[in-house]
Amino acid sequence: MRWHTRMPHSLDSEFVREQLELRAVPLAKRAPTQGEYVLYWMASTQRFEENWALRFATLEADRLGLPLLIHHGLDPSYPYASDRVHAFVLQGARELAARAREMGLAYRFALRRTRDDDRRVVDRIASRAALVVTDLFPTAGVLERTLRFADRVACRVVMVDSVGIAPAAEFPREQSAAFQMRARLLKGLSTYLEEVEDRAPRRALGESVLASLDVEWLDLERLDITREIARCEIDHSVGVVSNVEGGLRAARTRLEEFVGDGLDAYDERRRDPSDEDGSSRLSRWLHFGMIASAEVVRAARAHAPPPVLDSFLNEIVVWREMSLNFCLRRSDYMKLRATPQWAQRSMAAHKDDERAVIYSLEELETGKTGSELWNASQQELVQSGTMHNAVRQLWGKSVILWKRRYGDAFRTLLHLNDKYALDGRDPNGFSGIQWCFGRFDRPFPERAVWGTIRPMSLERARSKYDTQSYIQRWSGATCDPPAAAG
Ligand SMILES: Cc1cc2nc3c(=O)[nH]c(=O)nc-3n(C[C@H](O)[C@H](O)[C@H](O)COP(=O)(O)OP(=O)(O)OC[C@H]3O[C@@H](n4cnc5c(N)ncnc54)[C@H](O)[C@@H]3O)c2cc1C
């Protein structure tokens, strides 16, 4: 299913040129070098549709009269590398390989199975490129890796932003007031949602060039994913989520279900933990860039009138872009010092408050606390790689009460979220966990341990919603107990 607002712009249009001026960030400003192709190193935007890096790379390849090579890779060294994440990425890549063939794109995938395997595949490919284009993404180590790479290679490197609906460059400074960002984002929304007709580059890449690169490309279309990931040096205790597939097809299926059943009553249904389909559940595909948030918003706008839509736009446009802005503009997004001054003062004042109960990492990780609801939410995370929107806040807030230090609680949440969640290591995760400690929030009346940070009570949630079916669903399920982190 495709959603159109009006006639799409051509790739060579003024609209695309203007967007790319905002979205393309040159990293290594070197003199143009000779090369055999333009390389698009796909990282966090794992799709061909609405991919501004791919658009930029295609236009540059045409301008230089060169073919385009799309290289995508996966290695075992990213934090929390697991069967779960590997399978999701490989499922998406398999679909991309099939789509690339139909679309006339030269897309190749390299899998580094162990840390000792060939480390410099992308450097080798880049050494014969006239230009390298890659994705901009502030978290999951992508930005740091890209900057190191740009320092090493001889050619120009350009990082292109396809993460949000708006170009991130429109917000060059940290935005701490959601209402200001909301007003600007919603005003520009129709422009951000304009469509572009994508096309393949004019020159095709010869097989002989690919063969001469001496890279072991993965045969994705004949890949046995289970067998392949068993050979990888990754955490096999975080298992594949069997009923969720990576890739655009699965994301579009879920999107279609959600606009058909969920969106109309989103504001209410997303608060009910027992209602599995009350929110879009698209965050895992959005995290890997397998679907563009612009496509999701277009679909939602085509279906629902503005009052119904507001609440959904508030999350997928406003809070998602606020999180992106936060992680792009604050290098300390993984530190508690990114919370506001009032929250830091409160944590300093209440650091020695008596905690009624302390749980170890193992007790938390295996869901063995005194709260059935919390344990169920942790089980949902461990087993399904996600957590219901309504309980995610309670899950995060509760750990503040259960650790002797705020810093321990913060690091524990980052660890659990990033280890198990398919949407982990995302700007939204860092901002969500920061929110638990007061970021993007206001002070509340003072109380023990919480200080002036907004309190939240598991017991109150239990009396407000029918949490019983949620608890039964996740506590009763069996799974391999996860290995506790050291
Ligand atoms: C402690 C804690 C940890 C979190 N960790 C993550 C995480 O690792 N990854 C992640 O994507 N989100 C995280 N969130 C934010 C939010 O809970 C999830 O994005 C949302 O629950 C995903 O479910 P959904 O796709 O059904 O969202 P929907 O309600 O359908 O919303 C649609 C999309 O909007 C975005 N969105 C929704 N809520 C928020 C929010 N509060 N802030 C920013 N963007 C939002 C997401 O991209 C989401 O997929 C966290 C929140 C908290 C409080």
The ligand as an ORCA input file, in Angstrom:
! r2SCAN-3c Opt
* xyz 0 1
  C      12.099      3.937     30.330
  C      11.772      4.115     28.865
  C      12.548      3.478     27.913
  C      12.245      3.648     26.558
  N      13.038      3.007     25.638
  C      12.790      3.165     24.315
  C      13.623      2.545     23.344
  O      14.595      1.861     23.673
  N      13.332      2.736     22.037
  C      12.264      3.478     21.636
  O      12.030      3.599     20.427
  N      11.473      4.098     22.531
  C      11.694      3.969     23.857
  N      10.890      4.604     24.764
  C       9.843      5.503     24.284
  C       8.453      4.842     24.056
  O       8.068      4.163     25.193
  C       8.474      3.903     22.857
  O       8.955      4.589     21.708
  C       7.083      3.362     22.511
  O       6.542      2.705     23.606
  C       7.201      2.392     21.365
  O       5.992      1.730     21.162
  P       5.146      1.970     19.838
  O       6.021      1.780     18.652
  O       3.928      1.168     19.947
  O       4.845      3.523     19.961
  P       3.605      4.378     19.496
  O       2.908      4.830     20.703
  O       2.809      3.713     18.453
  O       4.322      5.670     18.864
  C       4.791      5.673     17.514
  C       6.267      5.992     17.498
  O       6.512      7.253     18.103
  C       7.741      7.233     18.808
  N       7.480      7.438     20.246
  C       6.432      6.987     20.978
  N       6.545      7.377     22.264
  C       7.692      8.088     22.337
  C       8.373      8.748     23.391
  N       7.868      8.809     24.624
  N       9.547      9.372     23.125
  C      10.064      9.363     21.879
  N       9.466      8.753     20.835
  C       8.305      8.116     21.069
  C       8.353      5.857     18.589
  O       9.217      5.915     17.485
  C       7.114      5.019     18.306
  O       7.378      3.853     17.592
  C      11.168      4.465     26.145
  C      10.411      5.105     27.123
  C      10.701      4.934     28.456
  C       9.879      5.646     29.476
*
